[in-house]
Amino acid sequence: MGYQFLIKKFMQKPELGLNVNFSRLTSGSKDMEIAFASKDAALKKADLGTTAYQIGEDLKAGFSDARLQVDNIFGNLSSVKEITNRPKGALSIYTKLERGIKEKKISSYETAVEYIGDGIGSRVITKSLPQLSSSEIKSLIENFKLNGESLTKEQKILLGKYIYNHPMSTEEADRAFPIFEKFVQPLIEKRSKEVVDDLAVSIAASRIKKGELSIEQIKAQKLLAEDLIKRLEENKFEPLEVLKINNYRGGHGLPEFSSRQIQALRKICGNGVIVNSRPELAGYSKFPNYNYSKSEAKDFAIKSSGYRTGQMNVIHSNGMRGEIQFRGAQTNYFGEYEHIAYDLRQGKNTLGPLFDDYKREISKLSDNKYARYNKYLEECYNYYNRIELGLPALKPKLPKGFNKVLSEENMKKLYEANEKRLADLKTGFAPHFVEVA
């Protein structure tokens, strides 16, 4: 006797679903052999589907405790607007495991779970800062010091033009950006200070629990500020084990966490944690003219689309593997639909019929034209991030030569219409097993 696990997005629309035939499904046993090396394609698919379903069930079982842990650590912070949590579904797991098999990184249930990594997905959304007035910005520019020295008149003019989005040549913009980046660092740190502090204390608590550190060592090595050590001593924090940190940003974009904050987290994490796991994307190698120090270069990773988030892979206290992202409210919402173009270019097509025109236009873009489109998306990210930091912002326009269906405004419209369509279709949905002979 075998089973057919019917994975359907929505019961009323079976054409949106995916049928996976299992020739052997053993009551959700984790001990089954996963014959990914088998020459039998049908058996490989069966094992993959079974594994995806079982991981999904395990994630649902451990979701409540993982969500509670994230809420306990960050939920009471005055700078946090909201926290969202969700377990990864079987269909999404199935798609990701297919990639893992191609990369030859999966050979057992345990390695499949490790490869998923972000089985529990959490987002900590921080509030925007108050809008700065022109007089406040002028005062900040006058008093700003770059590497300990006041700005020259030329640098002040350049910085002011960049802040207010005045027309600039590419050469001017490249000279202005590193000044702007240093100028805005205190605003970045102000908005994210509470979450970084709580992260640091929770990471420290985890390392103490595992016997890797003691409070005495933290004090002696000055791994935490005194106020954070005091909070550790009060034993009010839940331990959180962090495996990897990526501080994503665009070329002219600002990171979620500043270099100083990443360096502070790196100190308390120790050498066992990977920080910015793709060094080839680091700003030092991509933008050598910006004169980043070698240590600063490791504090962020560049994304050509401007994608920005502080992203961490963690192990929750109940053993579930998860991913926590830290974002502002404006860039978070834009990120919901910005990634669509990238997914399509990567061959990941899970979009409904509303996106047909958009998909067609994206598929027609040459590599050079897609690079120009990515630059436009980065400008949109920067626009929304400026709003989050209380800075003046000028909304970018879709460059000439691109179909208006590719505009940010249309992407948002399509996304919202599709979300409504999906919400309507969810009525009466229930994934289920169908017994077959």
C-alpha positions as CSV (number, residue, x, y, z in Angstrom):
1,M,0.0,0.0,0.0
2,G,1.4,3.4,-0.9
3,Y,0.2,7.0,-0.6
4,Q,-0.1,10.0,-2.8
5,F,0.6,13.3,-1.0
6,L,-1.3,16.0,-2.8
7,I,0.3,19.3,-2.3
8,K,-2.2,21.9,-3.4
9,K,-2.0,25.6,-2.9
10,F,-5.7,25.9,-2.9
11,M,-8.4,23.2,-3.1
12,Q,-10.6,25.2,-5.5
13,K,-7.8,25.7,-8.0
14,P,-6.1,22.2,-8.4
15,E,-4.3,23.5,-11.4
16,L,-2.1,25.5,-9.1
17,G,-1.0,22.4,-7.2
18,L,1.7,19.9,-7.4
19,N,1.2,16.1,-7.3
20,V,4.0,14.0,-5.8
21,N,3.6,10.3,-6.0
22,F,5.2,8.3,-3.2
23,S,6.0,4.7,-3.9
24,R,6.9,4.3,-0.2
25,L,5.9,6.5,2.6
26,T,6.6,5.1,6.1
27,S,4.4,6.9,8.5
28,G,6.6,10.0,8.6
29,S,9.7,8.1,9.8
30,K,12.8,10.1,10.0
31,D,14.9,7.0,9.8
32,M,14.1,6.1,6.2
33,E,16.9,5.8,3.7
34,I,17.0,8.8,1.4
35,A,18.1,7.4,-1.9
36,F,19.2,10.6,-3.5
37,A,22.0,8.8,-5.3
38,S,19.6,6.2,-6.7
39,K,19.4,6.0,-10.5
40,D,15.6,5.5,-10.2
41,A,14.3,9.1,-10.8
42,A,10.8,8.2,-9.5
43,L,12.3,6.9,-6.2
44,K,14.4,10.0,-5.8
45,K,11.4,12.2,-6.3
46,A,9.4,10.1,-3.8
47,D,12.1,10.4,-1.2
48,L,12.4,14.1,-1.7
49,G,8.7,14.7,-1.4
50,T,8.5,12.6,1.7
51,T,11.4,14.5,3.3
52,A,9.9,17.8,2.4
53,Y,6.6,16.9,4.0
54,Q,8.2,15.5,7.1
55,I,10.4,18.6,7.6
56,G,7.3,20.7,7.2
57,E,5.5,18.8,9.9
58,D,8.4,19.0,12.3
59,L,8.6,22.7,11.7
60,K,4.9,23.2,12.4
61,A,5.4,21.2,15.6
62,G,8.3,23.4,16.8
63,F,7.0,26.7,15.5
64,S,5.2,27.9,18.6
65,D,8.2,27.7,20.9
66,A,10.5,29.3,18.3
67,R,8.1,32.2,17.7
68,L,7.8,32.7,21.5
69,Q,11.5,32.9,21.8
70,V,11.8,35.6,19.1
71,D,8.9,37.5,20.6
72,N,10.4,37.3,24.1
73,I,13.8,38.7,22.9
74,F,12.5,41.5,20.7
75,G,8.8,42.0,21.3
76,N,9.0,44.6,24.1
77,L,11.4,47.0,22.4
78,S,10.1,50.5,21.8
79,S,11.8,50.7,18.4
80,V,10.2,47.5,17.1
81,K,7.0,48.0,15.1
82,E,6.0,44.4,14.6
83,I,7.4,40.9,14.5
84,T,6.2,38.2,12.0
85,N,7.0,34.5,12.2
86,R,6.1,31.6,9.9
87,P,7.2,28.0,9.4
88,K,8.3,27.1,5.9
89,G,5.7,25.1,3.9
90,A,6.3,21.7,2.3
91,L,6.1,23.0,-1.3
92,S,8.8,25.7,-0.5
93,I,10.9,23.0,1.2
94,Y,10.6,20.7,-1.8
95,T,11.8,23.4,-4.1
96,K,14.8,24.2,-2.0
97,L,15.8,20.6,-1.5
98,E,15.8,20.1,-5.2
99,R,18.6,22.7,-5.4
100,G,20.4,21.1,-2.5
101,I,20.5,17.8,-4.3
102,K,21.9,19.4,-7.4
103,E,24.6,20.9,-5.2
104,K,25.2,17.5,-3.7
105,K,24.8,18.9,-0.2
106,I,22.1,16.5,1.0
107,S,22.5,12.8,1.9
108,S,20.2,12.3,4.9
109,Y,17.3,13.7,6.8
110,E,19.6,15.6,9.1
111,T,21.6,17.2,6.2
112,A,18.3,18.1,4.5
113,V,17.2,20.0,7.6
114,E,20.5,21.8,7.9
115,Y,20.3,22.8,4.2
116,I,16.9,24.3,4.6
117,G,18.3,26.6,7.3
118,D,15.5,29.1,7.4
119,G,12.7,26.6,8.3
120,I,11.3,29.1,10.9
121,G,11.3,32.5,9.3
122,S,11.1,35.6,11.5
123,R,11.2,39.3,10.7
124,V,11.8,42.0,13.3
125,I,10.5,45.2,11.7
126,T,11.8,48.5,13.3
127,K,10.0,51.8,13.3
128,S,11.1,54.8,11.2
129,L,12.9,57.8,12.7
130,P,11.1,61.2,12.8
131,Q,11.6,63.3,9.7
132,L,14.5,65.7,10.0
133,S,13.9,69.4,9.2
134,S,16.1,71.4,6.8
135,S,17.6,73.3,9.8
136,E,18.4,70.0,11.6
137,I,20.1,68.6,8.5
138,K,22.1,71.9,8.0
139,S,23.3,71.7,11.6
140,L,24.3,68.1,11.3
141,I,26.3,68.9,8.2
142,E,28.1,71.9,9.9
143,N,29.0,69.8,12.9
144,F,29.9,66.6,11.1
145,K,33.5,65.3,11.3
146,L,34.9,62.8,8.8
147,N,37.7,60.7,10.3
148,G,37.9,63.3,13.1
149,E,38.2,66.4,10.8
150,S,35.6,68.9,9.8
151,L,34.4,68.8,6.2
152,T,35.8,71.2,3.6
153,K,33.5,73.6,1.9
154,E,33.5,71.4,-1.2
155,Q,32.7,68.3,0.9
156,K,29.8,70.1,2.6
157,I,28.3,71.1,-0.8
158,L,28.8,67.6,-2.1
159,L,27.2,66.0,0.9
160,G,24.3,68.4,0.8
161,K,23.6,67.6,-2.9
162,Y,23.7,63.9,-2.1
163,I,21.3,64.3,0.9
164,Y,18.8,66.3,-1.1
165,N,19.0,64.2,-4.3
166,H,20.3,67.1,-6.4
167,P,21.4,66.1,-9.9
168,M,25.0,64.7,-9.8
169,S,27.4,63.0,-12.2
170,T,28.3,59.4,-11.5
171,E,31.8,60.6,-10.5
172,E,30.3,63.1,-8.0
173,A,28.0,60.5,-6.6
174,D,30.8,58.1,-6.1
175,R,32.8,60.8,-4.2
176,A,29.8,61.8,-2.2
177,F,28.5,58.4,-1.1
178,P,31.3,57.5,1.4
179,I,30.9,60.8,3.1
180,F,27.1,60.4,3.2
181,E,27.5,56.8,4.6
182,K,29.6,58.1,7.5
183,F,27.3,61.0,8.0
184,V,24.2,58.8,8.3
185,Q,25.8,56.1,10.5
186,P,24.5,57.6,13.8
187,L,20.9,57.5,12.4
188,I,21.4,53.8,11.4
189,E,22.6,53.0,14.9
190,K,19.9,55.0,16.6
191,R,17.2,53.0,14.7
192,S,18.7,49.6,15.3
193,K,20.4,50.0,18.7
194,E,17.9,48.2,20.8
195,V,17.7,45.1,18.6
196,V,21.5,44.9,18.3
197,D,21.9,45.2,22.1
198,D,19.3,42.4,22.7
199,L,21.0,40.3,20.0
200,A,24.4,40.7,21.7
201,V,23.1,39.8,25.1
202,S,21.2,36.8,23.8
203,I,24.2,35.5,21.9
204,A,26.3,36.0,25.0
205,A,23.8,34.0,27.0
206,S,23.9,31.2,24.5
207,R,27.7,31.0,24.6
208,I,27.7,31.0,28.4
209,K,25.1,28.2,28.5
210,K,27.3,26.1,26.2
211,G,30.3,26.7,28.3
212,E,32.2,28.7,25.7
213,L,32.3,31.9,27.7
214,S,31.9,33.2,31.2
215,I,30.8,36.7,32.4
216,E,34.3,37.1,33.8
217,Q,35.8,36.5,30.4
218,I,33.3,38.9,28.8
219,K,34.4,41.6,31.2
220,A,38.1,40.9,30.9
221,Q,38.0,40.9,27.1
222,K,35.5,43.8,26.9
223,L,33.2,41.9,24.6
224,L,30.1,43.8,25.8
225,A,29.4,47.3,27.1
226,E,28.9,47.5,30.9
227,D,25.2,48.1,30.7
228,L,24.8,44.9,28.6
229,I,26.9,42.9,31.0
230,K,24.7,44.1,33.8
231,R,21.6,42.8,32.0
232,L,23.4,39.5,31.4
233,E,24.1,39.2,35.2
234,E,20.4,39.7,35.9
235,N,19.8,36.6,33.9
236,K,16.7,37.9,32.1
237,F,17.6,37.0,28.6
238,E,16.9,33.9,26.5
239,P,19.9,32.4,24.9
240,L,20.0,32.5,21.1
241,E,22.5,30.5,19.1
242,V,23.6,32.4,15.9
243,L,25.3,30.5,13.1
244,K,25.6,33.2,10.4
245,I,25.2,36.9,9.9
246,N,24.7,38.7,6.6
247,N,24.4,42.4,6.5
248,Y,23.1,43.0,2.9
249,R,23.0,46.3,1.1
250,G,23.2,47.8,-2.3
251,G,26.3,49.6,-3.8
252,H,25.0,53.0,-2.9
253,G,22.7,51.6,-0.2
254,L,22.9,51.7,3.6
255,P,23.1,48.6,5.7
256,E,20.6,47.7,8.4
257,F,23.5,47.5,10.9
258,S,26.5,49.8,10.9
259,S,30.1,48.6,10.7
260,R,30.5,49.4,14.4
261,Q,27.5,47.3,15.2
262,I,28.6,44.3,13.1
263,Q,32.1,44.5,14.6
264,A,30.5,44.4,18.1
265,L,28.4,41.4,17.2
266,R,31.4,39.7,15.7
267,K,33.3,40.1,18.9
268,I,30.6,38.5,21.1
269,C,29.9,35.8,18.5
270,G,33.4,34.5,18.4
271,N,35.2,32.8,15.6
272,G,32.6,30.0,15.2
273,V,30.1,32.4,13.5
274,I,30.3,33.3,9.8
275,V,29.8,37.0,9.2
276,N,28.9,38.0,5.6
277,S,29.4,34.6,4.2
278,R,30.1,35.8,0.6
279,P,33.3,37.8,0.9
280,E,33.4,38.3,-2.9
281,L,30.4,40.6,-2.4
282,A,32.1,42.7,0.2
283,G,32.3,46.4,-0.5
284,Y,36.1,46.6,-0.2
285,S,36.6,44.4,-3.3
286,K,33.6,45.9,-5.3
287,F,34.2,49.6,-4.4
288,P,38.0,50.0,-3.8
289,N,37.8,53.7,-4.4
290,Y,35.6,54.2,-1.3
291,N,38.7,53.5,0.8
292,Y,37.0,51.1,3.2
293,S,39.4,49.6,5.7
294,K,39.8,45.8,5.4
295,S,37.8,45.4,8.6
296,E,35.0,47.6,7.4
297,A,34.9,45.7,4.1
298,K,33.8,42.6,6.0
299,D,30.9,44.4,7.7
300,F,28.4,44.2,4.8
301,A,27.7,42.3,1.6
302,I,26.6,43.9,-1.7
303,K,23.5,43.0,-3.6
304,S,23.1,44.4,-7.1
305,S,19.3,44.9,-6.7
306,G,19.9,47.0,-3.5
307,Y,18.3,44.2,-1.4
308,R,18.9,45.2,2.2
309,T,18.4,43.4,5.5
310,G,20.2,42.2,8.6
311,Q,19.9,38.5,8.2
312,M,20.8,35.8,10.7
313,N,20.7,32.0,10.7
314,V,20.0,30.7,14.2
315,I,19.2,27.6,16.2
316,H,16.2,28.2,18.4
317,S,16.2,26.9,22.0
318,N,14.0,23.9,20.9
319,G,16.6,22.9,18.2
320,M,14.6,24.3,15.3
321,R,16.8,26.1,12.6
322,G,15.5,29.5,11.6
323,E,16.3,32.8,10.0
324,I,15.7,36.2,11.6
325,Q,15.6,39.2,9.3
326,F,15.8,42.8,10.6
327,R,14.3,45.5,8.4
328,G,12.6,48.8,8.4
329,A,8.9,48.9,7.7
330,Q,9.2,50.7,4.3
331,T,12.0,48.5,2.9
332,N,10.4,45.4,4.2
333,Y,7.2,46.0,2.2
334,F,9.1,46.9,-0.9
335,G,11.1,43.7,-0.4
336,E,7.9,41.7,-0.6
337,Y,7.7,42.3,-4.3
338,E,11.2,43.5,-5.3
339,H,12.5,39.9,-5.3
340,I,10.1,38.8,-8.1
341,A,12.4,39.9,-10.9
342,Y,15.4,38.0,-9.4
343,D,13.3,34.8,-8.8
344,L,12.2,34.9,-12.4
345,R,15.7,35.3,-13.7
346,Q,16.7,32.3,-11.6
347,G,14.0,30.2,-13.1
348,K,11.8,30.2,-10.0
349,N,8.3,30.7,-11.3
350,T,5.6,30.3,-8.7
351,L,3.7,33.4,-9.7
352,G,0.0,33.5,-10.8
353,P,-1.4,34.7,-14.1
354,L,-1.6,38.3,-12.9
355,F,2.2,38.5,-13.5
356,D,2.2,37.2,-17.1
357,D,3.0,40.6,-18.7
358,Y,5.7,41.3,-16.1
359,K,7.2,37.9,-16.6
360,R,7.3,38.4,-20.3
361,E,9.0,41.8,-20.1
362,I,11.6,40.5,-17.6
363,S,12.4,37.5,-19.9
364,K,13.2,39.9,-22.8
365,L,15.8,41.9,-20.9
366,S,19.4,41.4,-21.9
367,D,22.0,41.1,-19.2
368,N,23.1,44.7,-19.6
369,K,19.5,46.0,-19.6
370,Y,18.7,43.8,-16.5
371,A,21.7,45.4,-14.8
372,R,20.2,48.8,-15.5
373,Y,16.9,47.6,-14.1
374,N,18.6,46.4,-11.0
375,K,20.1,49.8,-10.5
376,Y,16.6,51.2,-10.6
377,L,15.4,48.7,-8.0
378,E,18.4,49.7,-5.8
379,E,17.3,53.3,-6.1
380,C,13.8,52.3,-4.9
381,Y,15.3,50.6,-1.9
382,N,17.4,53.6,-1.1
383,Y,14.3,55.9,-1.4
384,Y,12.4,53.8,1.1
385,N,15.3,53.5,3.5
386,R,15.9,57.3,3.5
387,I,12.3,57.7,4.6
388,E,13.0,55.2,7.5
389,L,16.0,57.3,8.6
390,G,14.0,60.6,8.5
391,L,16.0,61.9,5.5
392,P,14.7,63.8,2.4
393,A,13.7,61.3,-0.4
394,L,13.0,61.6,-4.1
395,K,11.2,58.7,-5.6
396,P,13.1,57.3,-8.6
397,K,11.5,56.9,-12.0
398,L,11.7,53.9,-14.3
399,P,14.5,54.6,-16.8
400,K,13.6,55.3,-20.4
401,G,13.4,52.3,-22.7
402,F,11.7,50.0,-20.1
403,N,8.1,49.0,-20.4
404,K,6.0,50.7,-17.7
405,V,4.8,47.2,-16.5
406,L,8.3,46.9,-14.9
407,S,7.8,50.1,-12.8
408,E,7.9,49.9,-9.0
409,E,4.4,51.2,-8.9
410,N,3.1,48.5,-11.1
411,M,5.0,45.8,-9.2
412,K,3.3,47.0,-6.0
413,K,-0.1,47.0,-7.7
414,L,0.4,43.5,-9.0
415,Y,1.6,42.2,-5.7
416,E,-1.3,43.6,-3.7
417,A,-3.8,42.3,-6.3
418,N,-2.2,38.9,-6.2
419,E,-2.3,38.8,-2.3
420,K,-6.0,39.6,-2.4
421,R,-6.5,36.8,-5.0
422,L,-4.6,34.3,-2.9
423,A,-6.5,35.3,0.3
424,D,-9.8,34.7,-1.5
425,L,-8.7,31.3,-2.8
426,K,-7.5,30.1,0.7
427,T,-11.1,29.6,1.8
428,G,-11.6,26.0,2.6
429,F,-8.0,25.0,1.9
430,A,-6.6,21.9,3.6
431,P,-3.6,19.8,2.5
432,H,-4.3,16.1,2.7
433,F,-3.2,12.6,1.9
434,V,-5.0,10.4,-0.7
435,E,-4.6,6.7,-0.2
436,V,-3.8,4.8,-3.4
437,A,-3.3,1.2,-4.2
